[in-house]
């Protein structure tokens, strides 16, 4: 079967222009020995035989997510760097593999496997030489709701406020605030917003029933609202109030309120104690503002629709958005989770060179998986064999 797949790939390549022939392998320099210090991504070149479960992945299923990235990526300037330090090479380095990917069938997994092996080199991601990291899960909430306030739907999901300002900060990170009496001030925190501080500057884009479900939506970012007329409103992030995210499970754990900090257990506890829930949730100062989106979704930070079980959020400070990754971790049940995923999103709590948030999809089944996932693991970046030089590590 493998020989047939390689023959098929060769026939496909033979019909293509010369520019899409697989290039000669690019050899990276060996990383410097691990030393203590700030977090740093070191990429260690390897081979596909190093990837546990590589032969078992149904790789055709990864192609739609890859092509979505390709369709966006190849519209950018040819010599633009991929990633903050050019870790992914340049846009031009991706034109040929993207062209080849578009011609493949999602049902032909062996040819897809031969495609990845022909065009990419796996690089083990390490943090100062340590390859082990943490992998959690997220999902797209689906809530019942309305475009207008009703007796049932009383919890607002606010659109972006008119007075919200985002400006460059002195440390390279954006500052979020507003002008008050001619001075730039930090934007109100969640407790103030939920008390009505933005009544005159932010309009609800939808109303939902339960404040706990609304808070979980704020944690996840995007979501779907099943409206009372039977239609579905898809919401994406329009902005935030700029405050640091503090997880509700962390708040409850530090107060000694709960031992099982999985999201299903946290949700159950909060819903059974609505008065305490409001007080606890207000201690997460970060607040999300929404906008309606059309077409496929939810949209990740890369600007493309996420693919269930094939997209992942990463820390873009270290990992370039848009690159394929081979993930080696486990599901909440302990079953191996080994597959190609695309780095297509980011998250407020996803920080570090070896850190990922696996997108499970939409609805309650995805919530049950995502809410219980907290798994050790590692990943490899799959980078084009022919790519522009880059610095050896990211600090």
N, C-alpha and C positions, 0 to 999 in steps of 0.2 A: 504493500500500500504506500509506504514512504517513497519507494522508487517511482511509482506511478505519479505521486504528488509532485515530485521534483521534475519529472518529465513534463507534466502539465504546466508547471510554473515556467519551465524553459520555453515551452511553446508560446505561452502568453508573452513572455519577454521578447521573443523573437519577432512578434508582430508589432512591438512598440518601437517608438523612436529610440535612437541610440542613447539619448540622455537619461533613459530610465533603466539602463543596465545596472545590475548590482555593482557597487564600487569595490575597490580593494579595501580590506579591513584597515581601520584606523587604530593605531596602537597608542594607548595612553601611557604616560610615564607612571611609574609606581608611586603611590602616595607616600608622603613622609611618615616616619614612625609616629604613632599616637603619642600625644602629650597632653597634660592637663591644661585646661584653659576654657575659653568660651566655646559654646557649641559650634561645631564645624562639620560641614558635609564633606567627607572624603569618598570619592568614587573609585571602586576597585574593579578593574576590568575582569571579566570571566567569560564563561561559555554557557550555552543553553543546557549543557549536561549538568551544570551546577544548580539548576533551578529545580527544586523538588516538585514533582507533579506536573512538570512541563508537558510531558507526553499525554497527560490525562485531560488537559484543558480543551474544551470545545471552542477553539480559537476563532471560528467563524463568527461566533456570537459577540466577539470584541470589535469586529469591523465597523458596525454602525457608529459606535462611539468614536472610533478613530477617524472615520470619514467626516463626522461632524466637526471635529477639530481641524482636519485638513481643509475643509471648505472655508473655514474662517482664517486659518493660519496662512494659507497660500495667497490670500488677498492683501497681506501686509507687504511692506517693502522687501525686496529680495535680499538685501544685505542687513536687515534688522536682526539683532541678537535675540535668542530665545532664552528667557530667564534673566535675572538681575545681573548675572556675571557672564552670560553667554554659555552656560553649562549645556544647553541644548543645541549649540551651534547657531546657525543663522537660518532665516526662512528659506533661503535657497537650498540649504542642505535637505529640506523636507519635501521639496517639489517632486523629486523622483519617487521616493517611497510612497508619497500620497497618491501620485498618479497610478502607481501599481496597485495600491490598495483599492482604489475605486473600481477596478476591473474584476475583483474577486467576488465569489459567491459566499453569502453568510452560511450556507449549508455545507460547504466543502471545507471541513476543519483541517484536513491534512494539507491542502494547498495553502490555507491560511497559515498553518504552522511553518511550512516551507518559506512562505513570504517573510515572516518575521525573522527566521534564521538567515535568510539571504540579505536582508536590508539592515538589520540591527545588531548591535553588540550589547549584551547585558552588563551593567555596572552595579555591583553591590553597593548600596548606600550604607555608610557608617557615620556615626557621630564620634569624631576623634578616635576612629578605629573600632568602635563598638557598633555592631550591626543590629542589635536588638532594640526594638521600639514598642510603642503602644498603638493599638488600633481599636477604635470605637466605631459605632455605627450611627447613621442618621437616616431620616426618612422624610417624606412629604406628607404632612398632616392633611386629613380630609375632614372638615367640620361642616355641620349644618349651619346655615346662616341666612342673612337677608341683606339687601342693599339699604334698607331703611330700618330704623329702630321699631321694634314691635314689643308686645307684652312678653314674648318668649325670648327674643334676641335683644339683649340689653348691653352687651359688652362690645365696645367699639374697637375696630382695627383702623388706626389713623393713617391717613396719607401724609406725605412729606409736608411739614409746616412751611408757611410762606416766609417766615423770618429766619429759617435755619441757614447758617453759613458754614461752608467748609473751606478752610484755607490751609496753606502749607505751614507746617510747624518748624521750629528751629532744629529739631532732631531728625528731620526727614519724614516724619509721620504727620498725617493730616490732623488739624484741630477743628473741632466742631463746636459751634457756639452761635451767638446772636448778638446784635448790637443793643445795648441798654444804656440810655442817656449818653450816647456817643462813645460808649466803651464796649469792647468785645468781651463777652462773658461766656463761661461754659453753659451749655444747654441744660435745662432742667433734667433731673434724674427721674427714674421711673415713678417713684412715690409721688412726686409733684405732678407728673403728667397724668397719672391715674386719678389724681385728686381734681383734675380739671384745669391745670395750668395753661393748656394750649387750646382752650375752648374757642378762642377768637382767631386762631392762626392755622389750625389743622382740622380738616374735615374727614370724617370716617369714610373709608372706601367700602366697608362692610360691617355688619353687626353679627356677633355670634352669641351663643347661649351661655357657655361656661367659662369663667375666668381661668380655671386651671388649663383647659384645652387651649385657650388663647395664649397662655404663658408658654405652653409647650410649642405652639406655633412660633412664638418669638424666639425660642431657643433654636428651632430648626431653620428658621428664615422663611423660605417659601412655603406655600400651601395651596390647597384647593378648598373652595367654599361651595357646598351644595346648596344652592339658593332655593327659597320656598316655591319658586315657579318651575322647578325641575331642572333648570340650567346649572352650569358649573362656572364659577368665577375663579380663575387662577391668579394668585397673588405672588408678586416678586418683591424683593427688597428695594425700596426707594431711597433708603438712608437710615442712619441711626442717630441717637442723641450723643454719640461720641464717648459715652462712659464705658468703663471696663466691665466685661461680662463676668458675672459671678454665678456659678451653677447652683440651682436649687438643691440638688442632692448634696453638694458640699456644705451649703448653709445648714441643712437638716442634720447632716452627719456631725458637724462641729457642735451643734446644740444637743447632740445625743438623742435625737428624736427618732432615729431609724437606723437599723443595721443593714437592711437590704437596700442599697442605693441604686438599684436598677430603676430605669424610668417607669416601667409598669408598676413597681411597688411604690415609688414616689407619687405617681399619679393617684393611685388608690388611696394612699394616706391623705393627700391634700383634699381630694374630693369628699372624703368622709369627715373633714374638719374645715369647713369653708371659712370660718372666721380666722382661724390660725393660718390658713393658706394665704389669705390676702396679705397678712402681716409678713409672712415669710417671703412670699414672691416679691414684695416691694423692696426687699433687701438686695435684689439683683438690680443695680442701677441702670443697666443697659436697656434701651427701648428701641424697637424696630418700627420703622415707618414703611408703609406698603404702597404698591402701585399695581394696577391690573395689567396682566400680560396676555397676549394672544399667541396662538400657535403651540408648538410642543413645549414642554417644560417638565419640571422646573428648570430655570436657568441657573447655571453655576457661575462662579466668578470669572471664568474664561469667556462667558457670553454665549455658550452653547447649551442646548438642552441636555440634561443629565440622563444617563441610561441606567435603569435599575440593575444593580449588581455588576456594573461595568464602569462606574464612575467613582472617583474618590476625591475627597478634600485633602489638601496638603498645605504645608507652610511654604508659600511662594517665595519667602526669603531664601529658601534653600533649594526647593524643587521647582523647576520651570513648569508653569501651567501648559498643558497640551501634550506632555510626553507620556508614552505608554509606560506602565510599571508592571512588573510581575510581583504579585503579592503572595506572601507565604505566612498565613496566620490560621486561626480557627474560628468557627462560628460559636455562638453562645453554648451550643450543645456539646462542643468539643470536636465536632466534625471538621476535618481539614478544609480550609478555604484558600485555594491556590489557583490563581488565574491572572490573566492580563486585565488590568483596569487602566483607565485614563485619568491623569491628574487634571481635573476640570473644575475644581472648586476650592474654596478656602473656608475657614471657620475661625471664630474668635478664640476658641479653645484649642485649636490645632496648631501647636507650636513645636518646632524642633526639626532637625534633619531627618529623623526616622519616626514619623508620626503621621497617622492617616485616619480619616473618617470615611467609612465605607457606606455608599449610598444603597439602601435596600429597596427603595421604591416608594409607593404610596399606600396609604390606608393602614388598617389595624394589623394585618399580618406583618407588614414591614415595621410597624412600631414595636411589635413584640420582639422582633429580631434586633432592631437597632437599639432599643432601650435596654437590652440585656448584654450588649456586646462590649467587652473590655478585655481584649485579647493581646497577648504578646505576639510578636512576629517581626518580620523583616521584609524588605522589598529591594528589587533591582530596577534601575532605570534602564529602559531600552532606548538607546540612542543610535542615530544613523551611523553606519560604519564610516561614511565619509562626512566629516563635519569640520567646521572651522575650529582652530585652536581655542582653548579656554584656560583659565587659571585652574590650578589643581584642586582647590577646595574653596568652600564658601564659608565665610565667618559671619 
